[in-house]
Every structure is written in C-alpha cells, then in structure tokens.
Amino acid sequence: MNNISFDEEKYKALLHDPSLSEHQRTMIEELLQAAGQLSAENRRLRRTLLRVSSSGPRMSTKLKDALYE
C-alpha cells in the first residue's frame, strides 16, 4: 500500500509567502481542497471495504486447509 504523507499545515503556511503570485496561491488552495476531499473519500472507501469484507461468509480454517490439500 502506498503511504503518502501530506503536511497540510506546511502548505497552508506557504500561502502566506510574499514571493508567491496570486495564481500560485490559488493553485495551492485548490490542491489543498482537492487533497482534503480525496482524503475524506479514501476514509469512506476504507470503512466501506472493511464493512463489506467483514460481513461476508468466512470459510473455516479446517475447511480451507482441506480444500488446499
């Protein structure tokens, strides 16, 4: 699994950098918003996947071992 660290505070602080143009600030704000939406969607998908995979019927260990022999 890919673990991407995202330090949102670092990028929010970058917005106050006087050397950035207004266009660059707007782009950073849009990226921060998109990252927040993707993070929320990722959490929802993980929760759904866990719920679906845990509610399905499970094969007993003995049955699985017998089938694989």
MODELLER restraints for C-alpha pairs under 7 A, 6 or more apart:
rsr = mdl.restraints
at = mdl.atoms
rsr.add(forms.Gaussian(group=physical.xy_distance, feature=features.Distance(at['CA:15:A'], at['CA:25:A']), mean=5.71, stdev=0.5))
